Amino acid sequence: MTASDELREYLASELREATSAAIRAGADPDAVTADLAERLRRVRLMLAGLEETADPGPADGSTR
Protein backbone atom coordinates (compact mmCIF):
# COMPACT_ATOMS: atom_id res chain seq x y z
CA MET A 1 0.00 0.00 0.00
CA THR A 2 1.42 3.39 -0.99
CA ALA A 3 1.49 6.46 1.22
CA SER A 4 -1.30 8.03 -0.82
CA ASP A 5 -3.41 4.87 -0.39
CA GLU A 6 -2.87 5.03 3.36
CA LEU A 7 -3.76 8.73 3.42
CA ARG A 8 -6.86 8.09 1.31
CA GLU A 9 -8.00 5.34 3.70
CA TYR A 10 -7.35 7.53 6.74
CA LEU A 11 -9.24 10.51 5.32
CA ALA A 12 -12.13 8.32 4.19
CA SER A 13 -12.34 6.82 7.68
CA GLU A 14 -12.36 10.27 9.28
CA LEU A 15 -15.07 11.49 6.90
CA ARG A 16 -17.19 8.41 7.54
CA GLU A 17 -16.96 8.95 11.30
CA ALA A 18 -17.91 12.61 10.90
CA THR A 19 -20.85 11.52 8.73
CA SER A 20 -22.04 9.03 11.33
CA ALA A 21 -21.74 11.63 14.08
CA ALA A 22 -23.73 14.17 12.06
CA ILE A 23 -26.51 11.66 11.41
CA ARG A 24 -26.60 10.67 15.10
CA ALA A 25 -26.92 14.38 15.92
CA GLY A 26 -30.03 14.60 13.74
CA ALA A 27 -28.70 15.83 10.39
CA ASP A 28 -30.53 14.79 7.22
CA PRO A 29 -28.92 11.49 6.15
CA ASP A 30 -29.30 12.23 2.42
CA ALA A 31 -27.63 15.63 2.76
CA VAL A 32 -24.84 14.19 4.90
CA THR A 33 -24.27 11.35 2.42
CA ALA A 34 -24.15 13.80 -0.49
CA ASP A 35 -21.65 15.94 1.41
CA LEU A 36 -19.52 12.86 2.16
CA ALA A 37 -19.52 11.85 -1.51
CA GLU A 38 -18.39 15.35 -2.53
CA ARG A 39 -15.64 15.45 0.10
CA LEU A 40 -14.36 12.03 -0.96
CA ARG A 41 -14.38 13.18 -4.59
CA ARG A 42 -12.24 16.20 -3.68
CA VAL A 43 -9.85 14.04 -1.64
CA ARG A 44 -9.41 11.69 -4.62
CA LEU A 45 -8.70 14.64 -6.94
CA MET A 46 -6.14 16.11 -4.54
CA LEU A 47 -4.39 12.77 -4.09
CA ALA A 48 -4.35 12.19 -7.84
CA GLY A 49 -2.70 15.59 -8.23
CA LEU A 50 -0.10 14.70 -5.64
CA GLU A 51 0.67 11.43 -7.39
CA GLU A 52 1.14 13.27 -10.70
CA THR A 53 3.57 15.79 -9.21
CA ALA A 54 5.48 13.01 -7.47
CA ASP A 55 6.03 11.17 -10.77
CA PRO A 56 9.40 12.42 -12.07
CA GLY A 57 8.88 11.03 -15.56
CA PRO A 58 11.56 9.39 -17.69
CA ALA A 59 15.13 9.79 -16.46
CA ASP A 60 16.40 10.64 -19.95
CA GLY A 61 14.16 13.71 -20.22
CA SER A 62 12.12 12.32 -23.09
CA THR A 63 8.37 12.68 -23.18
CA ARG A 64 6.10 9.73 -22.74
C-alpha positions in Angstrom: 0.0 0.0 0.0 1.4 3.4 -1.0 1.5 6.5 1.2 -1.3 8.0 -0.8 -3.4 4.9 -0.4 -2.9 5.0 3.4 -3.8 8.7 3.4 -6.9 8.1 1.3 -8.0 5.3 3.7 -7.3 7.5 6.7 -9.2 10.5 5.3 -12.1 8.3 4.2 -12.3 6.8 7.7 -12.4 10.3 9.3 -15.1 11.5 6.9 -17.2 8.4 7.5 -17.0 9.0 11.3 -17.9 12.6 10.9 -20.8 11.5 8.7 -22.0 9.0 11.3 -21.7 11.6 14.1 -23.7 14.2 12.1 -26.5 11.7 11.4 -26.6 10.7 15.1 -26.9 14.4 15.9 -30.0 14.6 13.7 -28.7 15.8 10.4 -30.5 14.8 7.2 -28.9 11.5 6.1 -29.3 12.2 2.4 -27.6 15.6 2.8 -24.8 14.2 4.9 -24.3 11.4 2.4 -24.1 13.8 -0.5 -21.6 15.9 1.4 -19.5 12.9 2.2 -19.5 11.9 -1.5 -18.4 15.4 -2.5 -15.6 15.4 0.1 -14.4 12.0 -1.0 -14.4 13.2 -4.6 -12.2 16.2 -3.7 -9.8 14.0 -1.6 -9.4 11.7 -4.6 -8.7 14.6 -6.9 -6.1 16.1 -4.5 -4.4 12.8 -4.1 -4.3 12.2 -7.8 -2.7 15.6 -8.2 -0.1 14.7 -5.6 0.7 11.4 -7.4 1.1 13.3 -10.7 3.6 15.8 -9.2 5.5 13.0 -7.5 6.0 11.2 -10.8 9.4 12.4 -12.1 8.9 11.0 -15.6 11.6 9.4 -17.7 15.1 9.8 -16.5 16.4 10.6 -20.0 14.2 13.7 -20.2 12.1 12.3 -23.1 8.4 12.7 -23.2 6.1 9.7 -22.7 
